[in-house]
C-alpha cells in the first residue's frame, strides 16, 4: 500500500531526479525505486558487518583449523607427473 506524502527537495536534486528518471517514470516512482535499493543495500551492509564480526570473533580457531587442514595435505611435488 502506498501513502501520499510531501517532501521538500533542492532544485539541484529535482533536476537530477528529472534527468535520471527521464520520461520513463514519475518522480515518485523514481524516488521509490532509489529508496528501495538504498534500504536493500543498507540491510546487506549491516548483514555483512555482522558476518565479519562473527568471523573475527572466531578468527583464531578458524586459522588453526585451516593450518591443520594444510598439514594433512601432501607437500607440493609429491604427486606423480601425468
Buried (B, 14 or more C-beta within 10 A) or exposed (E): EEEEEEEEEEEEEEEEBEEEBEEEBEEEEBBEEEEEEEEEEEEEEEEEEEEEEEEEEEEEEEEEEEEEEEEEEEEEEEEEEE
